[in-house]
Amino acid sequence: MSNVRFIADLHFGHKWAAENRGFSSIEEHNDKIIENWNKIVNKRDLTIVLGDITMEDRSFIPLMDKLLGKKILIGGNHDIRSDYKILKNYFEAILGCEMYKGFILTHIPIHPSELEGRFRGNIHGHIHNNIISKPSWSSVTNSPIMVKDTNYINVSCEQINLTPVSLKELGFS
């Protein structure tokens, strides 16, 4: 295995995701994810998909065969348990969560109290265009502000240009 990469919320076949991501069709959306993936992933790489392969439409699951490399799935809220039998044909493993280099990998972000002192951070998906913020104090305005919580690393397709990313690309070693 050469590289380990992360991506979440592929949502193959989902009209809303395609439109929200600026595509004129589901096919264009699906093709762009496949193209971006295969540009950087080789057959020895491992990509951990942090949930939501489709939008509960198993007819798009076979698109996983078009994606290079080995794959592990962290189940998402739209990955239907009854489809796991089919999904096992495309993934090395299907998990609820996993630890990797001190990070906890989940689909849905975990509660902050679960992170403290346990993990370097939470690599997750589920929240698409959103980021998790926390309160901080601005010395400039001398008032409270909300800032990005760096304990949460959102790898939803919207956050990573529809392209799997490595820890290094996320700013970690």
VENVENHU-V197352 format. One record per residue. N is the residue number from 1. RES is the residue in one small letter. PSI is psi in whole degrees, 0 to 359 (none if undefined). OMEGA is omega in radians with two decimals (none if undefined). D_CENTER is the distance of its C-alpha to the mean C-alpha in whole Angstrom. Layout:
<<N	RES	PSI	OMEGA	D_CENTER> <N	RES	PSI	OMEGA	D_CENTER>>
This chain:
<<1	m	130	-3.12	20> <2	s	300	-3.06	19> <3	n	152	3.00	16> <4	v	130	-3.10	13> <5	r	165	-3.07	10> <6	f	145	3.04	6> <7	i	151	3.12	3> <8	a	158	2.99	2> <9	d	53	3.07	6> <10	l	316	-3.14	8> <11	h	49	3.05	11> <12	f	136	3.06	13> <13	g	7	-3.07	17> <14	h	113	-3.07	16> <15	k	314	-3.13	19> <16	w	315	3.14	17> <17	a	316	-3.14	14> <18	a	312	-3.13	16> <19	e	316	-3.14	19> <20	n	331	-3.14	17> <21	r	7	3.01	15> <22	g	17	-3.13	19> <23	f	150	-3.12	19> <24	s	348	3.11	23> <25	s	160	3.07	22> <26	i	319	-3.11	19> <27	e	317	3.11	20> <28	e	318	3.11	20> <29	h	307	-3.12	16> <30	n	314	-3.12	15> <31	d	322	-3.12	18> <32	k	319	3.09	16> <33	i	314	-3.14	12> <34	i	315	3.13	15> <35	e	311	-3.13	17> <36	n	316	-3.14	14> <37	w	307	-3.03	13> <38	n	345	3.05	16> <39	k	331	-3.03	18> <40	i	344	-3.10	16> <41	v	132	3.05	15> <42	n	177	-3.00	18> <43	k	340	3.13	20> <44	r	349	-3.12	20> <45	d	156	3.04	16> <46	l	128	3.05	13> <47	t	126	3.10	10> <48	i	116	-3.13	8> <49	v	116	-3.07	6> <50	l	55	2.96	4> <51	g	160	3.06	6> <52	d	67	3.07	8> <53	i	313	-3.14	10> <54	t	192	3.01	13> <55	m	61	3.09	14> <56	e	31	3.12	17> <57	d	98	-3.03	18> <58	r	345	-3.12	19> <59	s	341	3.14	21> <60	f	353	-3.13	18> <61	i	320	-3.14	16> <62	p	344	3.05	19> <63	l	338	3.11	17> <64	m	332	3.11	15> <65	d	338	-3.13	18> <66	k	351	-3.09	18> <67	l	127	-3.10	15> <68	l	160	3.03	16> <69	g	178	3.08	16> <70	k	153	-3.07	15> <71	k	142	2.98	12> <72	i	140	3.11	11> <73	l	126	2.89	10> <74	i	114	-3.02	9> <75	g	138	3.10	11> <76	g	175	-3.09	10> <77	n	343	3.08	12> <78	h	7	3.03	13> <79	d	103	-2.99	13> <80	i	129	-3.11	17> <81	r	322	-3.13	18> <82	s	344	3.09	21> <83	d	353	-3.08	19> <84	y	328	3.10	18> <85	k	318	3.09	21> <86	i	314	-3.09	20> <87	l	330	3.13	17> <88	k	339	3.10	18> <89	n	344	-3.03	20> <90	y	349	-3.05	17> <91	f	146	3.06	15> <92	e	324	-3.13	17> <93	a	155	3.02	16> <94	i	121	-3.00	14> <95	l	163	3.05	14> <96	g	322	3.05	13> <97	c	169	-3.11	12> <98	e	153	3.01	13> <99	m	141	3.08	15> <100	y	117	3.11	14> <101	k	41	3.09	17> <102	g	355	3.11	17> <103	f	149	3.00	14> <104	i	127	-3.11	13> <105	l	121	-3.12	9> <106	t	167	3.00	9> <107	h	303	-3.13	7> <108	i	135	3.13	10> <109	p	141	3.14	11> <110	i	165	-3.11	14> <111	h	141	-3.13	17> <112	p	326	-3.13	19> <113	s	339	3.10	22> <114	e	341	-3.13	20> <115	l	319	-2.99	18> <116	e	117	3.06	22> <117	g	0	-3.10	23> <118	r	320	-3.00	21> <119	f	155	3.04	18> <120	r	334	-3.12	17> <121	g	178	-3.13	14> <122	n	111	3.02	11> <123	i	124	-2.97	8> <124	h	178	3.02	6> <125	g	224	2.98	4> <126	h	324	-2.99	8> <127	i	9	2.99	10> <128	h	250	-3.07	9> <129	n	350	-3.04	12> <130	n	159	2.99	13> <131	i	161	3.10	13> <132	i	129	-3.12	15> <133	s	163	3.06	18> <134	k	157	3.14	21> <135	p	146	3.07	25> <136	s	175	-3.13	27> <137	w	128	3.11	30> <138	s	119	3.08	31> <139	s	340	3.13	34> <140	v	309	-3.10	35> <141	t	354	-3.10	35> <142	n	47	-3.14	36> <143	s	164	3.13	34> <144	p	145	3.06	31> <145	i	165	3.05	27> <146	m	134	3.13	24> <147	v	159	3.10	22> <148	k	132	3.06	18> <149	d	107	-3.05	17> <150	t	357	3.03	16> <151	n	346	-3.10	15> <152	y	125	-3.13	12> <153	i	105	-3.08	9> <154	n	116	3.11	7> <155	v	29	2.99	4> <156	s	148	-3.11	4> <157	c	321	-3.12	7> <158	e	329	-3.08	9> <159	q	338	-2.99	9> <160	i	28	3.07	9> <161	n	40	3.08	11> <162	l	29	-3.02	10> <163	t	127	3.10	10> <164	p	143	-3.10	8> <165	v	152	3.09	9> <166	s	168	3.05	11> <167	l	319	3.14	13> <168	k	316	3.12	16> <169	e	336	3.09	14> <170	l	356	3.10	12> <171	g	17	3.13	16> <172	f	156	3.07	16> <173	s	none	none	19>>
